Amino acid sequence: MSESMDRGTDALKSHLASCSTMDIRQTRRGWCQECMGCESSSEFKYFVDGTQIAHSLEDSNCCCRCWCNPCHPFTMQVKELNTEAEMLTVERPCACCAGSCKCCCMQSATVTSGGQKMGSMKEQFYCCVPTFTLLDGKDQPIYTMHQPTCCGGMCVNPCTEGNPCCGRGCCKVPFRIYAYDQKDTNGDAPYAGKILKKAKSGATEIFTDADAFEVTFPTDATTDQKALLVGTSIFLNAVFFEGGNDNNSGG
């Protein structure tokens, strides 16, 4: 455990060591470019207890964003606000987009900090409910992640956060994080943490694809595991919520 706690940059450890939740907000950078049909680089701001601590800007090829979005490769480095010190870096290769079923060419991404591997996330074979395994820096599985389910785990349950069309659950898409050795992850099974895609505002939802995420970390998560979950939020945004791909998350 001590080896795990010493991993990552000082900037990463100073901000994530004691926090239990984080808000990640995508900016409306490039909205005019997107109105003309060209996908802009994604930019995010990171908040703990309402205070911005970091920012990031996607590094990717313009042609890939236009022609291969949302499955284009990219690198995104999360930097501490004001100092520009690296907190973590997400690297995602090109792979086939998510769909209602998937058996090959799986999506994946790797999270590093200061050149040290924090972990990775890998898409698994699934039917109807996209499922991911999160691995630590030694490629050992630590979490399973998927959306809440119903019908014995065969379908995504869109109502766990409230009415998905209006009211409390509007525009919310949860991804629940389970311990990897937990056998039952369906229905109302207990979960360790959650990544919640939520609405920013009505105008933002209608006119841009800028998203917001709330990350609730497992209570026993180490700093590098928290870094992995922050990187996973960026990964989920790219897989499900970029390039008009919002409907894919519903299975």
N, C-alpha and C positions, 0 to 999 in steps of 0.2 A: 504493500500500500504506500509506503514512503517513497518508493521509486516512482509510483504513479503520480503522487502529489508534487514531485519535483519537476515534472515534465512541463514543457511550454515556456513561453516568454514571461518576464516579470509583469508586463502589461496585462497578459491574460490572467495570471494568478491574482493580481491585485483587484481585478474587477469581478471575477467569477467565483473566487474561492468561497465567499460567504453569501452570495445572492441565491435566492430561491426561484425567482422569476425574471424574465427579460421580455421587453417589447421590442419588436423589430418592425420598422416601418419603411416601406419602399417609397421613394420620392417620385414626383411626377416629372422627373427629368426626361426630356426628349418627347414630351406629349405632342408637340407640333409635328415632329418627325414621324411619330406613330400615326397621326391623323393622315399622313400622306402615304401610309402603307409600309413604312420602314421601321423595323424594330430597333429601339435604342438600347444602349448598355444599361443594365439594371444598377440602380444605386440604392443603398439602404442606410438607415440610421438606427442606432442601437441604444436602448434606454433601460436603465435600472432605477426603480423607484421614481420614475418620471424625469430623471436627469440623463441627458445624452452622454454616453461614454465613448462611442466609437462610430465610425462610418466606413462604408466600403463601396467600391465601384468595380463593376464587372470588366474584366480584360478578355476580349474575344474579338474575332475577326468579323468585320462588318458584313462581308458576303455570307459568312456562315449564319449570322443572325437573321439575315433576310431570306436565305434559301433553305436553311436547315432548322430554323426555329420550330418547336421548342427543344429539339434534341441536339443542338449544337454544343461543341465543347467550349469550356470557359474556365478561367481562373479568377477567383475573387479573394482579395486580401482584406481582412477586417483590421482597420488601424485605429489605435487609440486617438481620441479627439485631442487636438492641439499638439501633441507630441509626435503624431504619425508613426508611433512605434507599432510594430506588428503584434496583433493579438492572435490571429489564426488565419489560415489560408485554406480555401476550398478549391479543389481541382476536380473537374467533372469532364470525362471523355464523352465522345459522341456515341450514342446507342439508340436503338429503336424506341419510339415513344410508347408511353403507357397506353393500355387499352382495356377492353372488358376481359380479355384473357391474355396471358403472356407465358411463353415457354422457352424463349431464347433471346439473345442479344439484350441482356438485362442492363438496366440503368444502374449506375454506380457513381460514387464520388469518394474522395479521400480528404481528410482534414489533417493539417499539420500546423505546428506552432514552433517557430524558431528552428525549423528543419527537422523537428521530431514529429513522428506520426502519432496523432491523437486517436485516430480510428478511421473507420470507413463505413459506408452504408451500401447495401447491395439489394437490388430487387430480387424477389424470389418467384418461382413458378406460382401462378394463381389463376383462379377463375372467378371473375366478378368483383373480388375484393383485393385491390393492390396491396401487396404485403412486402415488407422490407426487413432485413436483418441488419442490425447495427453491431459492428465489431470494434474491439479495442485496438490499441497500437500494435498488439502482437497477433492480430487477426483472429482473436478468440471472440465468439459471439457473446454479447452481453444483453442486448434488447431485441425484442420483436416489435414491429410497429405496423399498425394498419388502422383504418377508420373503424368506428363502432359498427357492429353488425347486428343483424336480425335474421329470422328464418333459419336458425341453426347455423349461423355463420355464412350463409350462402349469399346474402345481400348486404349492401351498405345501409345502415340506419341513418337517415338524414335528420332525424328529429331529436337527437340526444341533447342538443343545445337549445331546443325550443322549436317553434314553428319556423321552418327554413324559408318560408315565403314572406313573412312579415313578423314584426315583433322581435322578441328576444333572440330568436335563432336566425334572423335574417342575415344571409351572406356568410354564415359561419360554417367552417369545415374543420372538424377536429380529427387529429391523428393521435391515437392513444399509444403509449409506450409501455410495454410489458416486459417483465424479466424474461430472459430467453428460456429459462427452464420452467416457466409457467405453462402448464399443459392446456388449460382452458382460457382462451382469450376472446371468446365470443359473447355476445349479448352484454349483460351487466357484470361481466367478470371484473374483478378489481384490477386497476392499472397503476403503474408507478409514476408516470408523468404524462404530459400532454403537450402537443404543439397545435395551437388553434389558429387557423386562418380566420380573420374577422374583417368586417367592413371598416373602412376609414371614414367615408362619408358617402352620401347618395351620389353626389356629382362625381366623385372620384371613381366609384364603382361603375358608373354609366359611361363616362367619357375616357377613362384610362384603364390600364391593367395594373395600376399601382396597388399593392396589397399590404396588409399588416398582419403580423403574427405575434401571438403571445405564447412564450415557452414557459411551461411549468416543469422544473427539474425534479427528478426523483429525490427524495429526502436524503438518500445515502450516496448521491452522485458525487464523484470526485471532480476536480477541476477539469481534467482532460475529458471526462465523460460529458460534462456540461459544454465544453468546447465542441464535442462531437454533435451534440443536440442543436447547438447554434448553427453549425454547418449544415445539419440535416434540414433546418428550416429553409436555408437558402436553396438547398437541393430540391425540396418539395415545391418551392415556388417555381423553379425552372421546369420541373417535370409536369406539374399540374396546372399552373396558373399563368403561364406566359404564352404569348402568341395566339390568344383566343382559344386556349386549351382548357378552359375552366371546367368544362363538363366531364372531362376524363376522370376527375376524382370521384365521381359518383358511381364508378363501376359500371 
